[in-house]
Amino acid sequence: MTTIRIAHAEPRPGRLANGGFHTRGHLVVLADDAGHRAVPIWIQGAGDLANLLERPADQVITDGVPQELTTRLLGAARARVTGVDIDVTEAGAAELSPEVTVARIGLAGPAGTRQVTAGLGLGLALAAAAGAPVRMADAVMDRLAVPVPGDDLLTPFLDRVPPVARAQPGHGLPGWPMAILPGRRPRYEPRNLDFAAGLDRWDLDAGPGSAADREPDYAAAVEADSAVLSSSVPRPAGSAALLQAIFADDYRGATVTFSAEIRADPLTGQAGLRLEIIRQWWRLGRAGEDHGLTISGRSAWTRYEITARIPADADQIRFGIALTGTGRIALRNPNLRADPQADADPQADADPQADAEPGAGTP
């Protein structure tokens, strides 16, 4: 048996261009780190597994994730999950899927050891909750695993996502309105603010101006400790933003300040900071809020900030940088902080798109 790691349970399509979030399934990647190979699986019901992989290592989730509660109940009964073995039920299956696999969950306790059979998604979620090893037969791994020479275990398998669950950057799903859809989700803080993990957690939103059938007009990359958003064609259409989205649950009723150091190249078009508040408009019929701060092209790093009050019906917060037209803007040391006692800046609410005055900001 080969011991494998649950490397990803990525919701797809995930974030939509307007900050909405929709899930039609999860791309699960099981990695054999020692063999530098991995097996992708498309699972429609892997939300609990995704929640468990998303949590910080020291956080316990009991609300809405029954597998973790199950492991705590087993512990109270002096039993534990010893491992989860994935068996293929259809000989010669060309790929792994919930339809051709079962999870055999090993248990140990005062009454001895035994195995319980469960669906693949449930078995993997229980392994993640219990911190138990996941194993697969060597012959199955040798037949179905794909060599992965680098550290990126997600991008090589994005073609396994079915077309119905794909969305081009800056575009919605075919046949679906650009809307935010409700769903259970974990709470988490902003991450990868130093760009040590590349652009992980940061999304390039190309907006409606970039057609899905041609090369994008804008590009994003990491340079040292900063992220760069730039135009990639002489006359880019529309605008673009490099943003990180977080759920607003822990910020409702508070005033948040998004601050960062930014730098724009000479002759750059409209560029600057961006703070978006996505409301639960499918319930209340209200639009979101966009707060922006635009700067002129300059070479020196300067810190700017935007402050906004997070309403009670907020669903998500998106923050980052935006660019309209040709040029290049860089971002470093971003920070999002909340002050529950502070009142929102009325000037920022009154004129969120106002250009910054020359020399404004804190060097």
Buried (B, 14 or more C-beta within 10 A) or exposed (E): BBEBBBBBBBBBBBBBBBBBBBBBBBBBBBBBEEBEBBBBBBBBBBBBBBBBBBBEEEEEBEEEBBBBBBBEEBEEEEBBBBBBBBBBEEEEBEEBBBEBBBBBBBBBBEEEEEBEEBBBBBBBBBBBBBEBBBBBBEEBBEEBBEEBEEEEBBEBBEEBBEEEBBBBBBBBBEEBEEEBEEEEBBBBEBEBBEBEEEBEBBBBBBBBBBBEEEEBBBBBBBEEEBBBBBBBBEEBBBBBBBBBBBBBEEBBEBBBBBBBBBBBBEEBBBBBBBBBBBBBBEEEEEEBBBBBBBBBBBEEBBBBBBBBBBBEBBBBBBBBBBBBBBBBBBBBBBBBEBEEEEEBBEEBEEEBEEBBEEEEBEE
